[in-house]
Amino acid sequence: MYTVYSVNGVPIRFTYERWHHIIDNHDDLAGYYDTILTCVESPLMIIQGNNKSLKAIRNISKHRWLVVVYKELNPLDGFIITAYFLNKKPKGKVIWKLH
């Protein structure tokens, strides 16, 4: 398990179980463990997700966007749910943006 801090200062856990879930369902992310962590720590923007989840967004290349879905349970605990690539900039309600 590895922990990073969200832009809100909340420690976000990335468990081995979640990592295996991600690469089992999105094998194109197999070499992106550290990039997923960086996306939560230093996103380009955060979009509101479903069920109080948050989506950290980073642009990987011209037509490749990394989305990491995570949840902040309280100010002292959170966890990564999943991650995936998109071919275009994600849409949704932006709740935080890098200036």
N, CA, C and O atoms as CSV, one atom per row, in Angstrom:
chain,resi,resn,atom,element,x,y,z
A,1,MET,N,N,0.842,-1.179,0.000
A,1,MET,CA,C,0.000,0.000,0.000
A,1,MET,C,C,0.887,1.243,0.000
A,1,MET,O,O,1.934,1.274,0.646
A,2,TYR,N,N,0.454,2.259,-0.730
A,2,TYR,CA,C,1.162,3.515,-0.789
A,2,TYR,C,C,0.160,4.631,-0.508
A,2,TYR,O,O,-1.018,4.504,-0.842
A,3,THR,N,N,0.614,5.717,0.099
A,3,THR,CA,C,-0.262,6.834,0.434
A,3,THR,C,C,0.304,8.126,-0.147
A,3,THR,O,O,1.498,8.404,-0.036
A,4,VAL,N,N,-0.584,8.913,-0.772
A,4,VAL,CA,C,-0.241,10.255,-1.250
A,4,VAL,C,C,-1.263,11.225,-0.664
A,4,VAL,O,O,-2.257,10.801,-0.074
A,5,TYR,N,N,-1.025,12.498,-0.823
A,5,TYR,CA,C,-1.944,13.500,-0.288
A,5,TYR,C,C,-2.657,14.227,-1.420
A,5,TYR,O,O,-2.035,14.672,-2.384
A,6,SER,N,N,-3.974,14.336,-1.281
A,6,SER,CA,C,-4.776,15.041,-2.280
A,6,SER,C,C,-4.521,16.543,-2.172
A,6,SER,O,O,-3.829,16.995,-1.260
A,7,VAL,N,N,-5.079,17.310,-3.099
A,7,VAL,CA,C,-4.933,18.768,-3.053
A,7,VAL,C,C,-5.586,19.350,-1.807
A,7,VAL,O,O,-5.293,20.483,-1.426
A,8,ASN,N,N,-6.468,18.587,-1.171
A,8,ASN,CA,C,-7.112,19.014,0.076
A,8,ASN,C,C,-6.313,18.608,1.306
A,8,ASN,O,O,-6.732,18.872,2.433
A,9,GLY,N,N,-5.162,17.968,1.099
A,9,GLY,CA,C,-4.326,17.539,2.205
A,9,GLY,C,C,-4.771,16.241,2.864
A,9,GLY,O,O,-4.293,15.898,3.946
A,10,VAL,N,N,-5.681,15.518,2.221
A,10,VAL,CA,C,-6.185,14.253,2.761
A,10,VAL,C,C,-5.276,13.114,2.306
A,10,VAL,O,O,-4.975,13.016,1.116
A,11,PRO,N,N,-4.830,12.245,3.226
A,11,PRO,CA,C,-4.043,11.086,2.803
A,11,PRO,C,C,-4.923,10.104,2.027
A,11,PRO,O,O,-5.977,9.686,2.505
A,12,ILE,N,N,-4.474,9.746,0.830
A,12,ILE,CA,C,-5.233,8.864,-0.066
A,12,ILE,C,C,-4.450,7.558,-0.204
A,12,ILE,O,O,-3.316,7.549,-0.682
A,13,ARG,N,N,-5.072,6.456,0.221
A,13,ARG,CA,C,-4.442,5.128,0.162
A,13,ARG,C,C,-4.593,4.537,-1.242
A,13,ARG,O,O,-5.636,4.671,-1.881
A,14,PHE,N,N,-3.534,3.886,-1.698
A,14,PHE,CA,C,-3.570,3.130,-2.950
A,14,PHE,C,C,-3.153,1.708,-2.604
A,14,PHE,O,O,-1.963,1.403,-2.529
A,15,THR,N,N,-4.134,0.846,-2.393
A,15,THR,CA,C,-3.863,-0.516,-1.948
A,15,THR,C,C,-3.496,-1.402,-3.131
A,15,THR,O,O,-3.807,-1.093,-4.282
A,16,TYR,N,N,-2.832,-2.502,-2.824
A,16,TYR,CA,C,-2.477,-3.468,-3.868
A,16,TYR,C,C,-3.733,-4.073,-4.486
A,16,TYR,O,O,-3.744,-4.390,-5.676
A,17,GLU,N,N,-4.776,-4.234,-3.704
A,17,GLU,CA,C,-6.041,-4.771,-4.230
A,17,GLU,C,C,-6.595,-3.838,-5.305
A,17,GLU,O,O,-7.052,-4.305,-6.349
A,18,ARG,N,N,-6.560,-2.541,-5.068
A,18,ARG,CA,C,-7.067,-1.570,-6.050
A,18,ARG,C,C,-6.164,-1.543,-7.279
A,18,ARG,O,O,-6.655,-1.449,-8.404
A,19,TRP,N,N,-4.835,-1.624,-7.074
A,19,TRP,CA,C,-3.906,-1.648,-8.197
A,19,TRP,C,C,-4.213,-2.842,-9.096
A,19,TRP,O,O,-4.264,-2.699,-10.317
A,20,HIS,N,N,-4.418,-4.013,-8.504
A,20,HIS,CA,C,-4.726,-5.209,-9.292
A,20,HIS,C,C,-6.082,-5.088,-9.977
A,20,HIS,O,O,-6.248,-5.556,-11.104
A,21,HIS,N,N,-7.041,-4.472,-9.318
A,21,HIS,CA,C,-8.341,-4.214,-9.948
A,21,HIS,C,C,-8.155,-3.348,-11.199
A,21,HIS,O,O,-8.732,-3.628,-12.250
A,22,ILE,N,N,-7.347,-2.301,-11.072
A,22,ILE,CA,C,-7.136,-1.380,-12.190
A,22,ILE,C,C,-6.470,-2.099,-13.365
A,22,ILE,O,O,-6.959,-2.017,-14.492
A,23,ILE,N,N,-5.371,-2.796,-13.118
A,23,ILE,CA,C,-4.663,-3.413,-14.245
A,23,ILE,C,C,-5.399,-4.635,-14.801
A,23,ILE,O,O,-5.203,-4.995,-15.962
A,24,ASP,N,N,-6.238,-5.273,-13.989
A,24,ASP,CA,C,-7.065,-6.374,-14.510
A,24,ASP,C,C,-8.130,-5.868,-15.472
A,24,ASP,O,O,-8.475,-6.544,-16.442
A,25,ASN,N,N,-8.650,-4.667,-15.197
A,25,ASN,CA,C,-9.718,-4.105,-16.021
A,25,ASN,C,C,-9.236,-3.110,-17.075
A,25,ASN,O,O,-9.938,-2.839,-18.049
A,26,HIS,N,N,-8.054,-2.580,-16.876
A,26,HIS,CA,C,-7.494,-1.569,-17.794
A,26,HIS,C,C,-6.014,-1.892,-17.983
A,26,HIS,O,O,-5.155,-1.193,-17.445
A,27,ASP,N,N,-5.710,-2.933,-18.734
A,27,ASP,CA,C,-4.321,-3.374,-18.870
A,27,ASP,C,C,-3.401,-2.322,-19.491
A,27,ASP,O,O,-2.180,-2.422,-19.372
A,28,ASP,N,N,-3.976,-1.316,-20.151
A,28,ASP,CA,C,-3.162,-0.242,-20.715
A,28,ASP,C,C,-2.551,0.644,-19.627
A,28,ASP,O,O,-1.700,1.481,-19.930
A,29,LEU,N,N,-2.963,0.479,-18.372
A,29,LEU,CA,C,-2.412,1.246,-17.259
A,29,LEU,C,C,-1.298,0.509,-16.512
A,29,LEU,O,O,-0.805,1.005,-15.499
A,30,ALA,N,N,-0.903,-0.649,-16.992
A,30,ALA,CA,C,0.046,-1.504,-16.266
A,30,ALA,C,C,1.350,-0.793,-15.885
A,30,ALA,O,O,1.894,-1.068,-14.816
A,31,GLY,N,N,1.854,0.089,-16.704
A,31,GLY,CA,C,3.105,0.784,-16.401
A,31,GLY,C,C,2.922,2.147,-15.766
A,31,GLY,O,O,3.861,2.943,-15.743
A,32,TYR,N,N,1.742,2.435,-15.250
A,32,TYR,CA,C,1.418,3.785,-14.790
A,32,TYR,C,C,1.161,3.907,-13.290
A,32,TYR,O,O,0.474,4.833,-12.860
A,33,TYR,N,N,1.699,2.992,-12.489
A,33,TYR,CA,C,1.485,3.028,-11.039
A,33,TYR,C,C,1.851,4.403,-10.464
A,33,TYR,O,O,1.029,5.045,-9.811
A,34,ASP,N,N,3.086,4.849,-10.711
A,34,ASP,CA,C,3.545,6.133,-10.169
A,34,ASP,C,C,2.770,7.307,-10.750
A,34,ASP,O,O,2.536,8.298,-10.057
A,35,THR,N,N,2.372,7.209,-11.999
A,35,THR,CA,C,1.614,8.281,-12.647
A,35,THR,C,C,0.238,8.423,-12.012
A,35,THR,O,O,-0.269,9.537,-11.879
A,36,ILE,N,N,-0.368,7.318,-11.621
A,36,ILE,CA,C,-1.660,7.357,-10.931
A,36,ILE,C,C,-1.518,8.101,-9.604
A,36,ILE,O,O,-2.355,8.934,-9.259
A,37,LEU,N,N,-0.461,7.795,-8.872
A,37,LEU,CA,C,-0.222,8.496,-7.603
A,37,LEU,C,C,0.019,9.988,-7.826
A,37,LEU,O,O,-0.505,10.824,-7.090
A,38,THR,N,N,0.809,10.313,-8.839
A,38,THR,CA,C,1.094,11.713,-9.159
A,38,THR,C,C,-0.174,12.452,-9.556
A,38,THR,O,O,-0.343,13.626,-9.228
A,39,CYS,N,N,-1.059,11.769,-10.259
A,39,CYS,CA,C,-2.317,12.382,-10.691
A,39,CYS,C,C,-3.153,12.831,-9.497
A,39,CYS,O,O,-3.784,13.887,-9.548
A,40,VAL,N,N,-3.164,12.047,-8.432
A,40,VAL,CA,C,-3.914,12.420,-7.227
A,40,VAL,C,C,-3.217,13.571,-6.505
A,40,VAL,O,O,-3.875,14.495,-6.028
A,41,GLU,N,N,-1.899,13.518,-6.426
A,41,GLU,CA,C,-1.131,14.552,-5.723
A,41,GLU,C,C,-1.058,15.870,-6.478
A,41,GLU,O,O,-1.113,16.942,-5.875
A,42,SER,N,N,-0.934,15.788,-7.800
A,42,SER,CA,C,-0.719,16.988,-8.626
A,42,SER,C,C,-1.592,16.952,-9.874
A,42,SER,O,O,-1.074,16.854,-10.986
A,43,PRO,N,N,-2.902,17.030,-9.706
A,43,PRO,CA,C,-3.786,16.974,-10.883
A,43,PRO,C,C,-3.816,18.294,-11.637
A,43,PRO,O,O,-3.458,19.346,-11.105
A,44,LEU,N,N,-4.250,18.213,-12.882
A,44,LEU,CA,C,-4.529,19.417,-13.657
A,44,LEU,C,C,-5.846,20.022,-13.177
A,44,LEU,O,O,-6.002,21.240,-13.091
A,45,MET,N,N,-6.794,19.125,-12.864
A,45,MET,CA,C,-8.086,19.551,-12.336
A,45,MET,C,C,-8.732,18.385,-11.593
A,45,MET,O,O,-8.314,17.235,-11.726
A,46,ILE,N,N,-9.751,18.706,-10.814
A,46,ILE,CA,C,-10.558,17.696,-10.141
A,46,ILE,C,C,-12.005,17.929,-10.519
A,46,ILE,O,O,-12.518,19.045,-10.433
A,47,ILE,N,N,-12.658,16.848,-10.942
A,47,ILE,CA,C,-14.058,16.886,-11.354
A,47,ILE,C,C,-14.872,16.092,-10.344
A,47,ILE,O,O,-14.422,15.062,-9.841
A,48,GLN,N,N,-16.070,16.576,-10.053
A,48,GLN,CA,C,-16.971,15.849,-9.151
A,48,GLN,C,C,-17.391,14.539,-9.788
A,48,GLN,O,O,-17.813,14.519,-10.944
A,49,GLY,N,N,-17.280,13.443,-9.047
A,49,GLY,CA,C,-17.703,12.128,-9.524
A,49,GLY,C,C,-19.034,11.730,-8.921
A,49,GLY,O,O,-19.745,12.561,-8.355
A,50,ASN,N,N,-19.367,10.460,-9.043
A,50,ASN,CA,C,-20.596,9.922,-8.471
A,50,ASN,C,C,-20.391,9.531,-7.013
A,50,ASN,O,O,-19.277,9.213,-6.595
A,51,ASN,N,N,-21.468,9.557,-6.249
A,51,ASN,CA,C,-21.435,9.102,-4.847
A,51,ASN,C,C,-20.312,9.736,-4.034
A,51,ASN,O,O,-19.606,9.053,-3.292
A,52,LYS,N,N,-20.157,11.031,-4.180
A,52,LYS,CA,C,-19.161,11.816,-3.442
A,52,LYS,C,C,-17.714,11.461,-3.777
A,52,LYS,O,O,-16.802,11.760,-3.006
A,53,SER,N,N,-17.508,10.827,-4.923
A,53,SER,CA,C,-16.139,10.550,-5.358
A,53,SER,C,C,-15.593,11.774,-6.085
A,53,SER,O,O,-16.338,12.677,-6.465
A,54,LEU,N,N,-14.289,11.780,-6.267
A,54,LEU,CA,C,-13.596,12.846,-6.978
A,54,LEU,C,C,-12.805,12.219,-8.111
A,54,LEU,O,O,-12.352,11.080,-8.004
A,55,LYS,N,N,-12.637,12.967,-9.201
A,55,LYS,CA,C,-11.862,12.487,-10.342
A,55,LYS,C,C,-10.694,13.426,-10.570
A,55,LYS,O,O,-10.866,14.568,-10.995
A,56,ALA,N,N,-9.501,12.924,-10.281
A,56,ALA,CA,C,-8.278,13.690,-10.551
A,56,ALA,C,C,-7.920,13.478,-12.015
A,56,ALA,O,O,-7.944,12.350,-12.508
A,57,ILE,N,N,-7.590,14.564,-12.709
A,57,ILE,CA,C,-7.341,14.534,-14.145
A,57,ILE,C,C,-5.942,15.048,-14.454
A,57,ILE,O,O,-5.512,16.072,-13.924
A,58,ARG,N,N,-5.235,14.321,-15.324
A,58,ARG,CA,C,-3.949,14.789,-15.863
A,58,ARG,C,C,-3.917,14.490,-17.348
A,58,ARG,O,O,-4.427,13.470,-17.811
A,59,ASN,N,N,-3.305,15.405,-18.079
A,59,ASN,CA,C,-3.120,15.213,-19.513
A,59,ASN,C,C,-1.793,14.486,-19.714
A,59,ASN,O,O,-0.738,14.986,-19.326
A,60,ILE,N,N,-1.856,13.289,-20.329
A,60,ILE,CA,C,-0.667,12.474,-20.537
A,60,ILE,C,C,-0.017,12.791,-21.883
A,60,ILE,O,O,1.209,12.841,-21.989
A,61,SER,N,N,-0.832,13.001,-22.895
A,61,SER,CA,C,-0.357,13.386,-24.220
A,61,SER,C,C,-1.500,14.096,-24.934
A,61,SER,O,O,-2.548,14.341,-24.337
A,62,LYS,N,N,-1.302,14.428,-26.211
A,62,LYS,CA,C,-2.291,15.230,-26.938
A,62,LYS,C,C,-3.701,14.647,-26.868
A,62,LYS,O,O,-4.659,15.390,-26.652
A,63,HIS,N,N,-3.844,13.359,-27.042
A,63,HIS,CA,C,-5.166,12.724,-27.027
A,63,HIS,C,C,-5.263,11.646,-25.958
A,63,HIS,O,O,-5.883,10.606,-26.177
A,64,ARG,N,N,-4.652,11.890,-24.804
A,64,ARG,CA,C,-4.677,10.887,-23.736
A,64,ARG,C,C,-4.779,11.579,-22.382
A,64,ARG,O,O,-3.891,12.329,-21.976
A,65,TRP,N,N,-5.875,11.309,-21.703
A,65,TRP,CA,C,-6.139,11.888,-20.396
A,65,TRP,C,C,-6.244,10.776,-19.369
A,65,TRP,O,O,-6.939,9.784,-19.592
A,66,LEU,N,N,-5.563,10.934,-18.253
A,66,LEU,CA,C,-5.658,9.973,-17.160
A,66,LEU,C,C,-6.687,10.479,-16.150
A,66,LEU,O,O,-6.645,11.633,-15.724
A,67,VAL,N,N,-7.597,9.602,-15.782
A,67,VAL,CA,C,-8.612,9.904,-14.772
A,67,VAL,C,C,-8.401,8.938,-13.614
A,67,VAL,O,O,-8.403,7.723,-13.810
A,68,VAL,N,N,-8.219,9.468,-12.415
A,68,VAL,CA,C,-8.109,8.642,-11.216
A,68,VAL,C,C,-9.283,8.990,-10.308
A,68,VAL,O,O,-9.419,10.126,-9.854
A,69,VAL,N,N,-10.121,8.000,-10.054
A,69,VAL,CA,C,-11.297,8.190,-9.210
A,69,VAL,C,C,-10.915,7.816,-7.779
A,69,VAL,O,O,-10.387,6.733,-7.527
A,70,TYR,N,N,-11.190,8.727,-6.850
A,70,TYR,CA,C,-10.873,8.461,-5.448
A,70,TYR,C,C,-11.933,9.086,-4.553
A,70,TYR,O,O,-12.766,9.876,-4.997
A,71,LYS,N,N,-11.877,8.712,-3.290
A,71,LYS,CA,C,-12.846,9.216,-2.327
A,71,LYS,C,C,-12.114,9.709,-1.092
A,71,LYS,O,O,-11.186,9.063,-0.605
A,72,GLU,N,N,-12.540,10.854,-0.595
A,72,GLU,CA,C,-12.048,11.382,0.672
A,72,GLU,C,C,-13.134,11.080,1.710
A,72,GLU,O,O,-14.193,11.707,1.708
A,73,LEU,N,N,-12.868,10.127,2.584
A,73,LEU,CA,C,-13.858,9.728,3.587
A,73,LEU,C,C,-13.999,10.767,4.688
A,73,LEU,O,O,-15.100,11.051,5.158
A,74,ASN,N,N,-12.864,11.330,5.089
A,74,ASN,CA,C,-12.819,12.380,6.104
A,74,ASN,C,C,-11.462,13.072,5.952
A,74,ASN,O,O,-10.683,12.683,5.082
A,75,PRO,N,N,-11.157,14.079,6.765
A,75,PRO,CA,C,-9.881,14.791,6.588
A,75,PRO,C,C,-8.631,13.944,6.811
A,75,PRO,O,O,-7.525,14.378,6.491
A,76,LEU,N,N,-8.799,12.734,7.359
A,76,LEU,CA,C,-7.643,11.895,7.672
A,76,LEU,C,C,-7.577,10.602,6.867
A,76,LEU,O,O,-6.671,9.796,7.079
A,77,ASP,N,N,-8.520,10.386,5.942
A,77,ASP,CA,C,-8.534,9.109,5.236
A,77,ASP,C,C,-9.259,9.202,3.901
A,77,ASP,O,O,-10.312,9.827,3.779
A,78,GLY,N,N,-8.661,8.561,2.911
A,78,GLY,CA,C,-9.270,8.446,1.596
A,78,GLY,C,C,-8.629,7.298,0.848
A,78,GLY,O,O,-7.637,6.733,1.309
A,79,PHE,N,N,-9.181,6.944,-0.298
A,79,PHE,CA,C,-8.637,5.817,-1.053
A,79,PHE,C,C,-8.933,5.955,-2.533
A,79,PHE,O,O,-9.913,6.587,-2.929
A,80,ILE,N,N,-8.071,5.353,-3.352
A,80,ILE,CA,C,-8.261,5.319,-4.799
A,80,ILE,C,C,-9.232,4.195,-5.119
A,80,ILE,O,O,-9.121,3.092,-4.584
A,81,ILE,N,N,-10.190,4.487,-5.999
A,81,ILE,CA,C,-11.194,3.508,-6.411
A,81,ILE,C,C,-10.771,2.833,-7.710
A,81,ILE,O,O,-10.720,1.606,-7.788
A,82,THR,N,N,-10.470,3.635,-8.728
A,82,THR,CA,C,-10.078,3.097,-10.025
A,82,THR,C,C,-9.372,4.181,-10.833
A,82,THR,O,O,-9.264,5.327,-10.396
A,83,ALA,N,N,-8.900,3.806,-12.004
A,83,ALA,CA,C,-8.260,4.754,-12.916
A,83,ALA,C,C,-8.468,4.249,-14.340
A,83,ALA,O,O,-8.633,3.052,-14.577
A,84,TYR,N,N,-8.456,5.187,-15.277
A,84,TYR,CA,C,-8.633,4.820,-16.684
A,84,TYR,C,C,-8.166,5.971,-17.563
A,84,TYR,O,O,-8.002,7.100,-17.102
A,85,PHE,N,N,-7.954,5.660,-18.844
A,85,PHE,CA,C,-7.593,6.655,-19.838
A,85,PHE,C,C,-8.819,7.056,-20.647
A,85,PHE,O,O,-9.723,6.251,-20.875
A,86,LEU,N,N,-8.833,8.308,-21.073
A,86,LEU,CA,C,-9.823,8.806,-22.035
A,86,LEU,C,C,-9.076,9.430,-23.205
A,86,LEU,O,O,-7.941,9.885,-23.063
A,87,ASN,N,N,-9.732,9.446,-24.371
A,87,ASN,CA,C,-9.129,10.040,-25.572
A,87,ASN,C,C,-9.413,11.525,-25.714
A,87,ASN,O,O,-8.815,12.189,-26.560
A,88,LYS,N,N,-10.317,12.055,-24.898
A,88,LYS,CA,C,-10.562,13.494,-24.904
A,88,LYS,C,C,-10.711,14.007,-23.484
A,88,LYS,O,O,-10.908,13.241,-22.541
A,89,LYS,N,N,-10.612,15.304,-23.357
A,89,LYS,CA,C,-10.673,15.935,-22.040
A,89,LYS,C,C,-11.981,15.554,-21.354
A,89,LYS,O,O,-13.053,15.693,-21.942
A,90,PRO,N,N,-11.900,15.073,-20.110
A,90,PRO,CA,C,-13.114,14.684,-19.383
A,90,PRO,C,C,-14.025,15.882,-19.136
A,90,PRO,O,O,-13.567,17.013,-18.979
A,91,LYS,N,N,-15.312,15.604,-19.106
A,91,LYS,CA,C,-16.311,16.638,-18.826
A,91,LYS,C,C,-16.878,16.412,-17.442
A,91,LYS,O,O,-16.797,15.314,-16.893
A,92,GLY,N,N,-17.447,17.453,-16.891
A,92,GLY,CA,C,-18.068,17.370,-15.578
A,92,GLY,C,C,-17.858,18.658,-14.820
A,92,GLY,O,O,-17.205,19.586,-15.298
A,93,LYS,N,N,-18.421,18.698,-13.633
A,93,LYS,CA,C,-18.319,19.888,-12.789
A,93,LYS,C,C,-16.916,19.968,-12.194
A,93,LYS,O,O,-16.528,19.134,-11.375
A,94,VAL,N,N,-16.168,20.974,-12.613
A,94,VAL,CA,C,-14.812,21.183,-12.118
A,94,VAL,C,C,-14.913,21.797,-10.730
A,94,VAL,O,O,-15.519,22.854,-10.554
A,95,ILE,N,N,-14.317,21.131,-9.748
A,95,ILE,CA,C,-14.362,21.660,-8.386
A,95,ILE,C,C,-13.004,22.184,-7.916
A,95,ILE,O,O,-12.913,22.839,-6.877
A,96,TRP,N,N,-11.946,21.893,-8.687
A,96,TRP,CA,C,-10.617,22.420,-8.400
A,96,TRP,C,C,-9.838,22.419,-9.704
A,96,TRP,O,O,-9.952,21.495,-10.509
A,97,LYS,N,N,-9.040,23.473,-9.903
A,97,LYS,CA,C,-8.242,23.568,-11.124
A,97,LYS,C,C,-6.896,24.187,-10.798
A,97,LYS,O,O,-6.810,25.127,-10.008
A,98,LEU,N,N,-5.840,23.653,-11.413
A,98,LEU,CA,C,-4.497,24.208,-11.261
A,98,LEU,C,C,-4.458,25.564,-11.943
A,98,LEU,O,O,-4.919,25.712,-13.075
A,99,HIS,N,N,-3.910,26.546,-11.257
A,99,HIS,CA,C,-3.859,27.898,-11.851
A,99,HIS,C,C,-2.598,28.106,-12.613
A,99,HIS,O,O,-2.388,29.180,-13.176
